[in-house]
Amino acid sequence: MGARRLPWAAHFVHGQGVEAGSAAGHTQMRGHEQASVDEPSRAGVRLLAEFERHLVVERGLSPHTVRAYIGDVLDLMRYLAAGGRRVPVTPASGRPTKAEKAAEHADLPTVSHVPDDHDHRQRAGEQRASEHDRPRTPVHEEGRSGAVDEDQSGAVSPELVDLTLQSLRAWLGTMRGDGLAQTTLARRAAAVRTFTAWAHRRGVLDHDPGALLKTPKAQRRLPAVLKQSEARRLLEIAGKADDGDPVASRDRAVLELLYATGIRVGELVALDLDDIDDERWVIRVIGKGGKERSVPFGAPAAEALESYRRHGRPALARADSGPALFLGVRGRRLDPRTVRRILDSRLADLPEAPRIGPHGLRHSAATHLLEGGADLRSVQELLGHASLATTQIYTHVTAERLRAVYRQAHPRA
């Protein structure tokens, strides 16, 4: 993709922690890299970069999941480097930090770019590269694991020397004490389990301390959704705002297609022009893990799409716009944040409706399908859920609504 981009591993790291060879960054002591206070060692950052490549290339995870997992593992590394004290991970501001520049100069392993959802279409149907096991020299200490920097035999990643099941539990315990949500704790436990299993398979760890780490049970809250009347009113407002202006035409098509199909916002912005089948009123979607599915849409969305492609998109397009269906004002592919702003601006005219984001519109579409009599398996296929259990939450939403109607209408409720 042209310019070399640092991986998320480097984007998360701040300070002087990976200044290669500098006294401020680390010192060599008895064959171990001594990390600067609260920061991962150079070997730790290198390991994170390799893990990131595994998540992107081998696992095909979405950019959001990759970013979250790298941040979670970095949080653990900082906790261990700080001797059991949590140091919050702060994402980069977008400008290169000293650590990023140091990683660049040290030529740490990088992913050429972190793929967006659009890149999954290029990998769909392709056989992923098998994981290549490289021999490592693990540190064998009773109850402990070690990590070795591949370019410096004997340079042990100090953060992982003391990695045990007990330290993993203590790390989760500090976050529970800080009041983090159960859903966040569950994701972080999953992230470090994935990391330790991968590191053990690679020979970086002499055992897998995360194998017995239990996932904190997350409380599943019912998603906020629009009523059918609110969704109808939302799209009417978007239609009235479409006065021929290219941006207004785009915004209407975005909302119509989101609600008509229930696709994820990342899937929406990744759509290309040739993903629209005008004859069958179907879109081709590349979902999580590069899985392809076809999702139908109805007449209102078809009309909005036709109007946008005929009048709106040509006015927004530039020479380098490429095949992207939805474009921003500068002619580049629309980003998810802009989609949220589009929805927010239209919901401002519906004060009685809940404040939802694009994913809330997906929830609404799924709920309304079930309320209209669609079977659960069909909704699962339309949404691209790998597990039926994920789709079943919408049955609870519809049941709650039925109970609310009953309590309001039945004389003996």
Summary of the structure (lengths in Angstrom):
residues: 413
radius of gyration: 24.4
end to end distance: 62.1
largest distance: 79.6
contacts: 1318
relative contact order: 0.10
helix: 50%
strand: 7%
